[in-house]
């Protein structure tokens, strides 16, 4: 049973919630449909928004049409970008699944949460997940898909503030579906997972359409190996990987159509991102765009991911934001948008709601020249720091020595400046140690 964390009780008045939404057992998925939405116009505040967070697995910065991919067609996600805001500098705290998701759910560095790397163990008992805060604020809270933050029943999302959970906790074995915290007999092929998760998400949303809701959809796709549905196989110029992403894109269209049909799309914040960078050639077909590195690396290609948000009631269409932000920021941002209060503990993300809505175009921070400070974590712990325009990396699989890059002039991290600027190396190493 979920128990409200004592820090939450001190910060927010808990509100009793109920849910009437069952898990599906059919393995047959409906055909996807195209998105059909009118161009949004910013409207007066309609109250706290519904929030839908869609997380892809191992999708690269360069895998979507709106980020420059010319082989893979992603009309639904591209439309979200044209009707909302597209972030060009969105980071994850770690370039691999479990620690990235731990940071996303808690707003804190992965090492603080109990899940510093793969494979995951479990979240510390005193960790507070975003669903707990939103639940206490009166939101219905649901999740479908890959949890990856614990293995046993007591670690499942329903024990971390989610009213509802349906999915494969580890993400990989489609025979291991869990409903709540109990195994089911459901078997859904990997070619149908994205559709099933979207269907279950829409069931939850429909059941809670008359109250604020938070729905977290954690897809398995486009994690390798790829198994696109028969009606998408062979369609993409991007090969099987492209087929898989194009099918995932179609399920986003299904979701948006469902929100529109329910009359919910205007005051629903839909945010799409990825847990880390892609698997790139020669090991995989993903694209990190112009950046070096990939999944597992703290180079830009491993930690810089796509980020798209649509919320017609508050977000002006067609914005592109280059200000650095982190998925650690989503926790405090969602809390602020819900009108709740952060629990009394240290958070490594910050509220970027005004940047999201366009009230400001820069948030800055304590970094060099007043820029953001964003830390990155590898298998051995803290791996580096972005401070303003500068990025410092400790030795890792990306390099056997310390490296320093000016991301404004060298976003592809091709010219190491560590020998030319030892002063900055010392400054950023000292600062990284202060942050931990």
Backbone torsions as a table, in degrees:
resi	resn	phi	psi	omega
1	UNK	NA	140.1	177.5
2	UNK	-73.5	134.1	174.3
3	UNK	-121.0	133.8	179.9
4	UNK	-63.9	127.8	178.8
5	UNK	-60.9	138.5	-177.7
6	UNK	-58.6	-32.3	176.9
7	UNK	-67.0	-31.9	176.2
8	UNK	-69.5	-41.5	-179.6
9	UNK	-59.0	-32.2	179.4
10	UNK	-76.2	-24.4	-173.5
11	UNK	-101.0	-30.0	-171.7
12	UNK	-138.3	142.4	176.2
13	UNK	-76.7	113.8	-179.8
14	UNK	-63.6	142.2	179.9
15	UNK	-122.2	128.6	-179.3
16	UNK	-64.2	138.5	-179.3
17	UNK	-130.0	155.1	177.3
18	UNK	-138.6	161.3	-175.0
19	UNK	-148.6	132.5	174.1
20	UNK	-121.1	86.7	-176.2
21	UNK	-154.5	113.9	-178.2
22	UNK	-96.4	162.7	177.4
23	UNK	-86.9	144.5	179.6
24	UNK	-80.3	158.4	177.3
25	UNK	-124.8	-9.2	-179.9
26	UNK	-76.8	137.7	177.8
27	UNK	-91.9	-3.5	179.3
28	UNK	-85.2	124.9	-176.9
29	UNK	-105.7	144.4	178.0
30	UNK	-72.3	153.7	178.4
31	UNK	-68.4	143.3	-179.4
32	UNK	-71.2	159.0	177.5
33	UNK	-126.9	159.4	-178.3
34	UNK	-82.9	151.6	178.1
35	UNK	-71.1	140.5	179.7
36	UNK	-142.5	86.0	-175.6
37	UNK	-128.1	143.9	175.5
38	UNK	-71.8	155.3	177.0
39	UNK	-61.6	129.4	-175.2
40	UNK	-75.3	152.4	174.9
41	UNK	-128.6	125.1	178.9
42	UNK	-52.4	134.1	-176.3
43	UNK	-123.0	172.9	177.1
44	UNK	-62.4	156.3	-179.3
45	UNK	-60.5	123.2	-178.9
46	UNK	-98.8	15.4	-176.8
47	UNK	99.5	-178.5	-178.7
48	UNK	-55.8	136.6	-177.1
49	UNK	-78.9	153.8	159.9
50	UNK	-68.3	151.8	-178.5
51	UNK	-130.3	125.5	173.4
52	UNK	-120.4	117.0	178.9
53	UNK	-107.7	117.9	-179.6
54	UNK	-109.5	122.3	-178.1
55	UNK	-116.8	118.6	171.5
56	UNK	-83.6	163.0	-177.8
57	UNK	-113.5	113.6	178.4
58	UNK	67.2	30.4	176.1
59	UNK	-86.7	132.5	-177.2
60	UNK	-87.0	160.5	177.9
61	UNK	-55.9	-33.3	-175.7
62	UNK	-100.0	19.1	-175.8
63	UNK	-90.6	-7.2	-176.4
64	UNK	-112.3	151.8	177.9
65	UNK	-58.7	-39.5	-178.8
66	UNK	-69.3	-11.6	175.0
67	UNK	-108.9	17.0	170.7
68	UNK	102.7	1.3	-180.0
69	UNK	-74.9	127.0	-177.9
70	UNK	-101.3	-6.7	-178.5
71	UNK	-99.5	-35.3	-176.7
72	UNK	-99.0	125.6	-177.5
73	UNK	-94.8	120.0	-177.7
74	UNK	-130.3	65.7	-173.4
75	UNK	-63.7	-33.0	-176.8
76	UNK	-73.6	-44.4	175.9
77	UNK	-68.8	-35.7	176.4
78	UNK	-63.5	-35.7	178.4
79	UNK	-70.1	-36.5	173.1
80	UNK	-56.3	-40.5	-179.2
81	UNK	-67.1	-41.1	-179.2
82	UNK	-73.0	-25.1	178.9
83	UNK	-95.8	1.0	-179.1
84	UNK	-143.2	-129.8	-176.9
85	UNK	-130.4	140.3	177.1
86	UNK	-116.4	126.5	179.1
87	UNK	-94.8	129.6	178.9
88	UNK	-97.2	-11.0	-177.2
89	UNK	-135.0	62.5	177.0
90	UNK	-103.7	126.0	-176.0
91	UNK	-110.9	153.2	166.1
92	UNK	-106.6	155.9	-176.2
93	UNK	-75.9	-20.0	-178.6
94	UNK	-146.4	148.1	-173.8
95	UNK	-90.6	30.9	179.9
96	UNK	-151.6	161.0	-163.1
97	UNK	-53.4	-67.3	-166.7
98	UNK	-61.6	-51.4	-179.3
99	UNK	-65.1	-33.0	176.6
100	UNK	-63.0	-43.4	-179.9
101	UNK	-69.6	-35.0	176.5
102	UNK	-61.9	-43.4	177.3
103	UNK	-64.9	-40.6	179.3
104	UNK	-60.1	-45.2	-175.8
105	UNK	-75.2	-24.7	-174.0
106	UNK	-112.3	-17.4	-175.8
107	UNK	73.9	17.8	-174.2
108	UNK	-131.0	154.6	177.8
109	UNK	-52.7	141.5	-177.0
110	UNK	-54.5	-39.7	-178.5
111	UNK	-62.6	-23.6	178.1
112	UNK	-76.0	-22.5	-168.8
113	UNK	-89.4	-16.6	-173.9
114	UNK	101.9	-4.0	-179.5
115	UNK	-127.9	79.3	-177.2
116	UNK	-79.5	-19.0	-177.1
117	UNK	-164.0	178.1	173.7
118	UNK	-85.3	149.9	-7.3
119	UNK	-75.4	154.1	-178.1
120	UNK	-71.5	148.8	170.6
121	UNK	-97.8	-89.0	175.6
122	UNK	-163.0	157.0	175.3
123	UNK	-66.0	144.9	173.7
124	UNK	-57.1	149.2	-177.5
125	UNK	-60.1	-28.5	-176.8
126	UNK	-93.3	5.2	178.0
127	UNK	-70.9	146.6	178.2
128	UNK	-115.2	122.2	-179.7
129	UNK	-92.4	148.5	-175.9
130	UNK	-53.0	-35.3	-179.8
131	UNK	-61.2	-31.3	-179.6
132	UNK	-64.3	-42.4	-179.4
133	UNK	-68.7	-43.9	-178.8
134	UNK	-68.7	-36.8	176.6
135	UNK	-61.1	-45.0	179.2
136	UNK	-65.2	-22.2	178.1
137	UNK	-84.7	-5.7	178.2
138	UNK	107.0	4.9	178.4
139	UNK	-79.2	143.3	162.9
140	UNK	-77.3	135.4	-172.3
141	UNK	-125.2	122.0	-178.8
142	UNK	-135.5	152.5	176.8
143	UNK	-140.2	141.9	169.3
144	UNK	-130.7	145.6	172.8
145	UNK	110.9	-145.4	-171.1
146	UNK	-89.3	113.3	-179.9
147	UNK	-84.3	-61.7	172.3
148	UNK	64.4	24.9	179.3
149	UNK	-125.3	32.3	-179.9
150	UNK	152.0	158.0	-170.3
151	UNK	-113.2	-29.3	-170.5
152	UNK	-105.1	170.9	-171.6
153	UNK	-54.3	-43.9	-175.3
154	UNK	-71.9	-8.6	177.3
155	UNK	-97.3	-0.6	-175.9
156	UNK	-69.5	160.3	-175.9
157	UNK	-54.5	-31.2	-178.4
158	UNK	-67.4	-12.2	174.9
159	UNK	-98.8	9.6	177.1
160	UNK	-130.6	35.8	171.7
161	UNK	96.8	-7.1	178.3
162	UNK	-86.8	130.1	176.2
163	UNK	-69.3	-29.4	-171.1
164	UNK	-142.4	138.1	172.9
165	UNK	-143.1	135.6	174.0
166	UNK	-145.4	122.0	179.0
167	UNK	167.7	-171.6	176.1
168	UNK	-104.7	105.6	-171.1
169	UNK	-55.0	-38.9	179.4
170	UNK	-85.3	-15.7	175.6
171	UNK	91.4	-20.0	-166.7
172	UNK	-103.8	-37.1	-173.3
173	UNK	-99.8	107.2	-174.0
174	UNK	-68.3	-6.4	176.6
175	UNK	-88.7	-4.5	-174.9
176	UNK	-105.2	45.9	179.4
177	UNK	-69.7	139.2	177.4
178	UNK	-121.3	137.7	171.4
179	UNK	-116.7	119.6	-172.7
180	UNK	71.2	-107.8	173.5
181	UNK	-130.5	18.3	-176.7
182	UNK	-118.5	141.9	177.9
183	UNK	-65.3	151.9	177.0
184	UNK	-119.3	175.7	174.1
185	UNK	-97.1	8.4	-179.0
186	UNK	-64.7	140.1	173.1
187	UNK	-133.8	116.9	-179.9
188	UNK	-125.8	123.3	-179.4
189	UNK	-63.6	153.3	-179.9
190	UNK	-60.0	-22.6	178.6
191	UNK	-73.4	-13.4	-177.5
192	UNK	-116.5	2.5	-175.1
193	UNK	-60.8	-46.5	-177.3
194	UNK	-60.5	-40.1	178.5
195	UNK	-67.2	-44.6	-179.2
196	UNK	-61.5	-45.5	-179.6
197	UNK	-61.0	-40.2	179.8
198	UNK	-66.6	-41.5	176.9
199	UNK	-60.1	-45.5	-179.0
200	UNK	-67.3	-36.2	176.6
201	UNK	-62.0	-42.5	-179.6
202	UNK	-67.9	-32.9	174.6
203	UNK	-61.1	-46.1	179.4
204	UNK	-62.5	-45.7	-178.9
205	UNK	-62.0	-43.6	179.7
206	UNK	-61.6	-41.4	-179.5
207	UNK	-67.4	-20.0	-175.7
208	UNK	-122.8	25.9	-174.7
209	UNK	-67.3	-16.4	-177.4
210	UNK	-98.0	11.8	177.7
211	UNK	-145.6	162.8	176.0
212	UNK	-62.8	143.1	179.1
213	UNK	-138.5	153.7	171.8
214	UNK	-122.1	118.6	178.0
215	UNK	-119.5	122.4	179.4
216	UNK	-108.8	114.4	-179.7
217	UNK	-108.9	108.0	-177.0
218	UNK	-107.6	95.5	-175.7
219	UNK	-73.5	158.5	171.4
220	UNK	-86.7	-30.8	-176.6
221	UNK	-77.5	149.4	2.0
222	UNK	-96.4	34.4	176.4
223	UNK	-50.7	138.9	177.7
224	UNK	-76.3	150.3	-2.3
225	UNK	-78.3	155.9	-176.9
226	UNK	-95.6	139.7	178.6
227	UNK	-139.4	76.8	-179.9
228	UNK	-67.0	150.8	176.2
229	UNK	-61.7	156.4	-175.0
230	UNK	-57.1	-35.6	-177.7
231	UNK	-77.8	-3.7	174.3
232	UNK	-114.5	-16.1	-177.5
233	UNK	-61.2	126.7	177.8
234	UNK	83.0	4.3	-176.6
235	UNK	-84.5	-30.5	-170.5
236	UNK	-92.7	141.8	171.5
237	UNK	-70.2	-10.1	177.5
238	UNK	-90.9	15.4	177.8
239	UNK	73.3	-162.5	-178.3
240	UNK	-60.6	-37.1	176.3
241	UNK	-61.5	-44.4	177.5
242	UNK	-64.6	-39.0	176.2
243	UNK	-57.3	-43.9	-177.6
244	UNK	-64.9	-42.9	179.2
245	UNK	-68.6	-38.0	179.5
246	UNK	-65.6	-35.1	175.5
247	UNK	-69.2	-40.8	176.1
248	UNK	-59.8	-42.7	177.9
249	UNK	-59.0	-40.4	179.7
250	UNK	-63.3	-34.9	178.3
251	UNK	-68.4	-29.3	172.9
252	UNK	-64.2	-38.2	174.1
253	UNK	-60.7	-42.2	176.4
254	UNK	-59.0	-45.0	-179.4
255	UNK	-61.4	-47.3	-178.0
256	UNK	-65.7	-36.7	176.0
257	UNK	-64.0	-40.9	178.1
258	UNK	-61.9	-43.2	177.2
259	UNK	-62.7	-41.2	179.0
260	UNK	-63.8	-45.1	-179.1
261	UNK	-63.0	-30.7	179.1
262	UNK	-85.2	-3.8	-178.8
263	UNK	73.3	26.8	-173.7
264	UNK	-109.6	-7.6	-167.2
265	UNK	-70.0	-26.0	-176.3
266	UNK	-68.1	-39.5	-178.2
267	UNK	-110.5	33.1	174.1
268	UNK	-116.9	121.7	173.6
269	UNK	-83.0	115.7	175.4
270	UNK	-107.5	119.3	-178.0
271	UNK	-122.7	126.9	-178.8
272	UNK	-116.2	133.6	176.2
273	UNK	-156.2	-170.3	-179.3
274	UNK	-130.0	158.5	-177.9
275	UNK	-79.9	-22.9	178.1
276	UNK	-172.1	-178.5	-178.6
277	UNK	-72.7	178.8	-172.5
278	UNK	-89.6	169.6	167.3
279	UNK	-89.9	115.6	-171.7
280	UNK	-104.9	166.2	177.5
281	UNK	-56.1	144.7	6.8
282	UNK	-88.1	-1.6	-176.5
283	UNK	-85.3	-21.9	-177.7
284	UNK	-160.3	173.1	-172.6
285	UNK	-97.1	5.6	-174.5
286	UNK	-72.8	168.9	-179.6
287	UNK	-127.9	127.9	172.3
288	UNK	-96.7	15.2	-178.7
289	UNK	65.0	-132.3	-177.0
290	UNK	-85.1	6.1	-169.7
291	UNK	-99.4	152.8	175.6
292	UNK	-82.9	153.4	175.2
293	UNK	88.7	174.4	-175.1
294	UNK	-159.5	-168.3	176.8
295	UNK	-48.6	133.2	-179.6
296	UNK	93.2	-13.4	-178.0
297	UNK	-110.4	142.8	176.3
298	UNK	-89.6	9.9	165.4
299	UNK	-65.6	167.2	-174.2
300	UNK	-54.9	-39.2	-178.1
301	UNK	-63.9	-21.9	178.8
302	UNK	-89.7	-24.6	-173.8
303	UNK	-120.7	-9.9	176.7
304	UNK	-98.5	123.2	-170.7
305	UNK	-128.4	162.7	175.4
306	UNK	-65.8	149.6	177.1
307	UNK	-149.7	117.6	-176.6
308	UNK	-131.5	135.4	179.0
309	UNK	-135.9	137.8	177.8
310	UNK	-131.2	129.8	178.2
311	UNK	-158.2	86.1	-172.3
312	UNK	-55.7	-30.7	-179.1
313	UNK	-65.7	-24.3	-174.8
314	UNK	-134.0	-18.3	-176.0
315	UNK	-105.7	123.2	176.2
316	UNK	-70.4	136.4	-175.1
317	UNK	-68.6	147.7	168.9
318	UNK	83.1	13.5	-179.7
319	UNK	-81.8	145.7	172.5
320	UNK	-123.6	124.9	-174.9
321	UNK	-115.1	123.5	179.2
322	UNK	-101.2	-8.8	179.0
323	UNK	-59.1	130.7	179.5
324	UNK	-62.8	132.2	174.8
325	UNK	-137.8	169.3	-176.4
326	UNK	-133.4	152.2	173.6
327	UNK	-65.2	-17.0	171.8
328	UNK	-63.6	-22.7	-179.6
329	UNK	-74.1	-17.4	-173.8
330	UNK	-66.1	-38.7	178.7
331	UNK	-56.5	-60.3	-178.6
332	UNK	-65.2	-28.5	179.1
333	UNK	-69.9	-45.9	178.1
334	UNK	-62.7	-39.7	178.3
335	UNK	-60.5	-44.8	180.0
336	UNK	-63.9	-43.8	-178.6
337	UNK	-65.5	-30.8	178.8
338	UNK	-79.0	-6.9	-178.0
339	UNK	75.0	24.2	179.4
340	UNK	-99.3	-178.4	178.2
341	UNK	-119.0	142.6	176.2
342	UNK	-66.8	137.7	172.3
343	UNK	-59.2	157.5	-176.3
344	UNK	-81.2	83.9	176.3
345	UNK	-159.5	173.1	-177.6
346	UNK	-79.8	130.6	174.4
347	UNK	-117.6	140.7	-179.4
348	UNK	-96.5	-13.1	170.6
349	UNK	-95.1	172.2	177.8
350	UNK	-138.7	159.4	179.1
351	UNK	-66.8	116.5	177.8
352	UNK	-115.8	26.5	-176.3
353	UNK	-61.1	-36.2	-179.8
354	UNK	-70.8	-30.5	174.0
355	UNK	-69.8	-40.1	179.3
356	UNK	-61.1	-44.8	-176.2
357	UNK	-84.8	-8.6	178.1
358	UNK	90.1	8.7	176.9
359	UNK	-68.0	-27.6	173.8
360	UNK	-135.8	157.8	176.6
361	UNK	-112.0	2.4	176.9
362	UNK	-152.4	140.5	178.1
363	UNK	-114.4	-25.7	176.3
364	UNK	62.0	-166.2	-178.7
365	UNK	175.1	-155.3	-176.1
366	UNK	-93.5	8.7	-178.4
367	UNK	-77.9	-178.4	-179.9
368	UNK	-59.0	135.3	-178.1
369	UNK	58.0	28.4	176.0
370	UNK	76.1	19.1	-179.8
371	UNK	-88.4	175.5	177.8
372	UNK	-66.5	150.1	167.9
373	UNK	-110.4	121.6	179.4
374	UNK	-133.1	121.2	-177.1
375	UNK	-96.5	152.2	-179.8
376	UNK	-126.2	149.9	-173.5
377	UNK	-131.3	134.1	177.6
378	UNK	-112.5	-166.2	-175.8
379	UNK	-64.1	-28.3	-178.2
380	UNK	-99.1	11.7	179.7
381	UNK	110.1	-148.8	-176.9
382	UNK	-57.2	128.1	-175.0
383	UNK	-113.2	-23.0	-178.0
384	UNK	176.2	-179.4	-174.0
385	UNK	-148.6	131.5	165.0
386	UNK	-95.0	129.6	179.6
387	UNK	-133.4	104.4	-173.8
388	UNK	62.3	-125.2	-179.0
389	UNK	-85.8	-10.0	-172.5
390	UNK	-97.6	144.0	176.0
391	UNK	-130.3	124.2	-178.6
392	UNK	-111.9	131.2	177.8
393	UNK	-126.0	130.5	169.7
394	UNK	-70.5	165.7	178.0
395	UNK	-59.0	142.5	179.0
396	UNK	-164.6	-166.5	-178.7
397	UNK	-63.0	-17.3	178.7
398	UNK	-79.0	-25.6	-179.1
399	UNK	-164.4	146.2	177.7
400	UNK	-83.7	-0.1	-179.1
401	UNK	-138.6	169.4	175.4
402	UNK	-60.4	140.1	176.4
403	UNK	-131.4	154.1	179.7
404	UNK	-141.1	131.7	-178.4
405	UNK	-132.5	147.8	171.1
406	UNK	-97.6	101.6	-172.9
407	UNK	-71.3	-18.9	177.3
408	UNK	-70.3	-38.2	-179.5
409	UNK	-100.2	-15.2	-174.2
410	UNK	-143.6	65.5	-178.1
411	UNK	-65.2	-21.1	177.7
412	UNK	-82.8	2.0	176.7
413	UNK	53.6	54.7	-178.7
414	UNK	-99.7	-23.8	-174.9
415	UNK	-118.5	106.4	179.2
416	UNK	-76.6	122.1	-177.1
417	UNK	-106.3	13.5	-173.5
418	UNK	-63.4	-34.7	179.6
419	UNK	-76.1	-28.7	179.2
420	UNK	-79.0	-27.9	-176.1
421	UNK	-128.5	62.6	178.1
422	UNK	-62.1	-24.8	177.6
423	UNK	-63.2	-42.1	178.6
424	UNK	-69.6	-37.1	177.7
425	UNK	-59.0	-48.0	179.2
426	UNK	-63.3	-43.1	-178.8
427	UNK	-61.6	-44.3	-176.2
428	UNK	-75.5	-33.5	175.1
429	UNK	-65.6	-42.4	178.0
430	UNK	-61.7	-43.4	-178.0
431	UNK	-66.7	-40.0	178.4
432	UNK	-60.2	-41.7	179.0
433	UNK	-65.9	-33.8	177.7
434	UNK	-66.4	-33.1	-176.5
435	UNK	-72.8	-23.4	-171.0
436	UNK	-84.4	NA	NA
